Amino acid sequence: MRYAVLGTGVVGRTIAGKLAALGHEVVIGTRDPQATVARTEPDAYGNPPIAQWLAQHTQVRLLSFADAAAFGEAAVNTTAGAVSLQALQAAGADNLAGKILLDIANPLDFSQGMPPSLNPVNTDSLGEQIQRAFPETKVVKTLNTMNCHVMVEPSLVVGEHDVFVCGDDTDAKKFATELLAEFGWPRESVIDLGDITAARGTEMLLPVWLRLWGALGHADFNFHIQGARTGA
């Protein structure tokens, strides 16, 4: 299957690399491919420049947001939450219409320093904002409650742990669940929280996740819901 991974940061690279390793055709979308590939310095988090990563993953191509979205049969939003809407607008509503968009981003707001807060929060979510802005796209919020390496290799966390999906389209959530299974997630670990408004809850787990990261000193952890699952 053809996937467009939107965003060149560590999350996008990790997802794109996993998809390619699974045999999918993958492109990564960015605002200006020439400017992006010309960067020679590590990013703000110390990750090597994308050109170095692409040289090691020759089966993955770097395209503009619009060209990537047009190429993909499905898309994955891994851009920073604060710029996700702008990035998706650059990708183009027509290029995303009728397609499934897995939204992994979180609306972290660093304007008041660390730790970041969320914007939007409580009565809205980034997942909902994306769905409203792109009504012809089938948005599924998933994988946003863990480190990107755990996303694609759940065995990094010992024991049972869970991943959430939510969205307005039932078939799109089934598609997401199948992809999660490809990543190594047991189907019984996938919890369907309902429609896209449930993204408010999964996004609000991020402040807790960040505090846990600081307390534990590593990111190889995840949430597990203990108890009967009558809705499954």
C-alpha positions as CSV (number, residue, x, y, z in Angstrom):
1,M,0.0,0.0,0.0
2,R,1.1,3.6,-0.6
3,Y,1.5,5.7,2.5
4,A,2.2,9.4,2.8
5,V,3.9,10.2,6.1
6,L,3.6,14.0,6.8
7,G,6.5,15.3,8.8
8,T,10.2,14.7,8.9
9,G,10.9,14.6,12.6
10,V,11.8,11.5,14.6
11,V,8.1,10.3,14.7
12,G,7.7,10.6,11.0
13,R,11.0,8.9,10.3
14,T,10.2,6.1,12.7
15,I,6.7,5.5,11.2
16,A,8.0,5.7,7.6
17,G,10.9,3.4,8.3
18,K,8.5,0.8,9.8
19,L,6.1,1.0,7.0
20,A,8.8,0.6,4.4
21,A,10.2,-2.4,6.3
22,L,6.8,-4.0,6.2
23,G,6.9,-3.7,2.4
24,H,4.7,-0.6,1.9
25,E,5.5,2.2,-0.6
26,V,6.3,5.2,1.5
27,V,7.0,8.9,0.9
28,I,7.6,11.6,3.5
29,G,6.0,15.0,3.1
30,T,7.6,18.3,4.0
31,R,6.9,22.0,3.2
32,D,10.0,22.5,1.0
33,P,11.9,19.3,0.1
34,Q,15.0,21.2,-1.3
35,A,15.4,23.3,1.8
36,T,14.7,20.3,4.1
37,V,17.3,18.0,2.4
38,A,19.8,20.9,2.4
39,R,20.0,21.1,6.2
40,T,23.2,19.8,7.6
41,E,22.7,20.4,11.3
42,P,20.8,18.2,13.8
43,D,17.3,19.3,14.6
44,A,16.2,20.8,17.9
45,Y,16.1,17.3,19.5
46,G,19.5,16.3,18.3
47,N,18.3,14.0,15.5
48,P,20.6,13.9,12.4
49,P,19.5,15.8,9.3
50,I,16.9,14.1,7.2
51,A,19.4,13.7,4.2
52,Q,21.4,11.4,6.4
53,W,18.3,9.3,7.3
54,L,17.2,9.2,3.6
55,A,20.6,7.9,2.6
56,Q,20.0,5.0,4.9
57,H,16.4,4.4,3.8
58,T,16.7,4.7,0.0
59,Q,13.3,3.2,-0.6
60,V,11.6,6.2,1.1
61,R,11.3,9.4,-1.0
62,L,11.0,13.0,0.2
63,L,8.3,15.1,-1.5
64,S,6.3,18.2,-0.9
65,F,3.2,17.9,1.4
66,A,1.0,18.1,-1.7
67,D,2.8,15.6,-3.8
68,A,3.1,13.2,-0.8
69,A,-0.6,13.4,-0.1
70,A,-1.5,12.9,-3.7
71,F,0.8,9.8,-3.8
72,G,-0.5,8.1,-0.7
73,E,-3.6,5.9,-0.5
74,A,-3.5,6.7,3.2
75,A,-1.7,9.3,5.2
76,V,-0.2,9.7,8.6
77,N,0.1,13.1,10.3
78,T,3.3,13.2,12.4
79,T,3.8,17.0,12.2
80,A,4.1,19.1,15.4
81,G,0.6,19.7,16.6
82,A,1.0,23.5,16.6
83,V,1.5,23.4,12.8
84,S,-0.5,20.3,11.8
85,L,-3.5,22.2,10.3
86,Q,-1.1,24.4,8.2
87,A,0.8,21.3,7.0
88,L,-2.4,19.5,6.1
89,Q,-3.7,22.6,4.3
90,A,-0.5,22.6,2.3
91,A,-1.1,18.9,1.6
92,G,-4.4,19.9,0.1
93,A,-8.0,18.9,0.9
94,D,-8.4,17.4,-2.6
95,N,-5.4,15.2,-2.2
96,L,-6.7,13.9,1.2
97,A,-10.4,13.6,0.2
98,G,-11.8,10.1,0.7
99,K,-8.5,8.9,2.3
100,I,-7.8,7.7,5.8
101,L,-5.6,10.0,7.8
102,L,-4.0,8.6,11.0
103,D,-3.4,11.5,13.3
104,I,-0.5,10.9,15.7
105,A,0.1,14.5,16.6
106,N,-0.5,16.3,19.9
107,P,-1.3,20.0,20.3
108,L,1.5,20.8,22.7
109,D,1.8,24.5,23.5
110,F,5.3,25.6,24.6
111,S,4.4,29.3,24.7
112,Q,4.6,29.3,28.5
113,G,7.7,27.2,28.8
114,M,8.1,23.7,30.1
115,P,6.3,21.5,30.7
116,P,4.1,22.3,27.7
117,S,0.3,22.7,28.1
118,L,-2.3,21.8,25.4
119,N,-4.1,24.0,23.0
120,P,-6.9,23.1,22.2
121,V,-8.0,21.2,25.3
122,N,-11.1,20.2,27.3
123,T,-13.8,21.2,24.8
124,D,-11.9,20.5,21.6
125,S,-9.0,18.6,20.3
126,L,-6.5,18.6,17.4
127,G,-8.1,15.5,16.1
128,E,-11.5,17.2,15.9
129,Q,-10.0,20.3,14.4
130,I,-8.5,18.3,11.6
131,Q,-11.7,16.4,11.0
132,R,-13.7,19.7,10.8
133,A,-11.1,21.2,8.5
134,F,-11.1,18.2,6.2
135,P,-14.6,16.7,6.3
136,E,-14.0,14.5,3.3
137,T,-11.1,12.8,5.0
138,K,-11.5,9.9,7.5
139,V,-9.5,10.9,10.5
140,V,-8.4,8.3,13.1
141,K,-6.6,9.4,16.2
142,T,-4.2,6.8,17.4
143,L,-0.7,6.1,18.7
144,N,-0.4,9.6,20.2
145,T,-0.1,8.4,23.8
146,M,3.4,6.8,23.7
147,N,7.0,7.2,22.4
148,C,7.4,6.7,18.7
149,H,9.6,3.7,19.1
150,V,7.0,1.9,21.2
151,M,4.4,2.8,18.5
152,V,6.1,0.5,16.0
153,E,7.7,-2.0,18.4
154,P,5.3,-2.5,21.3
155,S,7.5,-5.3,22.7
156,L,9.8,-2.6,24.0
157,V,7.4,-2.4,26.9
158,V,7.2,-5.5,29.0
159,G,3.8,-6.9,29.8
160,E,0.4,-6.0,28.5
161,H,-0.3,-2.4,27.4
162,D,-2.8,-0.7,25.2
163,V,-3.2,1.6,22.2
164,F,-6.3,3.7,21.6
165,V,-8.2,4.5,18.4
166,C,-11.0,6.9,17.8
167,G,-12.8,8.4,14.8
168,D,-16.1,8.9,13.1
169,D,-15.7,6.2,10.4
170,T,-15.9,2.6,11.5
171,D,-14.1,1.2,8.5
172,A,-11.3,3.7,9.0
173,K,-10.8,2.5,12.6
174,K,-10.8,-1.1,11.3
175,F,-8.1,-0.1,8.8
176,A,-6.1,1.5,11.7
177,T,-6.5,-1.6,13.8
178,E,-5.1,-3.8,11.0
179,L,-2.1,-1.5,10.6
180,L,-1.5,-1.6,14.3
181,A,-1.5,-5.4,14.1
182,E,1.2,-5.1,11.4
183,F,3.2,-3.0,13.8
184,G,2.9,-5.9,16.3
185,W,0.0,-4.8,18.5
186,P,-2.3,-7.6,19.6
187,R,-5.8,-6.9,18.6
188,E,-7.0,-7.2,22.2
189,S,-4.7,-4.3,23.1
190,V,-6.5,-2.0,20.7
191,I,-9.2,0.0,22.5
192,D,-11.8,1.8,20.4
193,L,-12.9,4.9,22.3
194,G,-15.6,5.9,19.9
195,D,-15.9,9.0,17.8
196,I,-13.3,11.7,17.1
197,T,-14.3,13.7,20.2
198,A,-12.5,11.0,22.2
199,A,-9.3,12.6,20.9
200,R,-9.8,15.1,23.7
201,G,-9.1,12.4,26.2
202,T,-6.1,10.8,24.5
203,E,-4.5,14.1,23.9
204,M,-5.0,15.1,27.5
205,L,-2.9,12.0,28.5
206,L,0.2,13.8,27.2
207,P,0.8,16.0,30.3
208,V,0.7,12.8,32.4
209,W,3.0,11.0,29.9
210,L,5.5,13.8,30.1
211,R,5.5,13.7,33.9
212,L,6.0,10.0,33.8
213,W,8.9,10.4,31.4
214,G,10.6,12.7,33.8
215,A,9.9,10.5,36.8
216,L,11.0,7.3,35.1
217,G,13.9,8.7,33.2
218,H,13.1,6.8,30.0
219,A,10.3,6.6,27.4
220,D,9.9,2.8,27.1
221,F,6.6,2.7,29.0
222,N,2.9,2.9,28.1
223,F,-0.6,2.8,29.6
224,H,-2.5,-0.4,30.4
225,I,-6.2,-0.5,31.2
226,Q,-6.9,-3.2,33.7
227,G,-10.4,-4.6,34.0
228,A,-13.2,-6.1,32.0
229,R,-13.8,-4.7,28.5
230,T,-17.5,-5.1,27.9
231,G,-17.4,-2.8,24.9
232,A,-14.9,-4.9,23.0
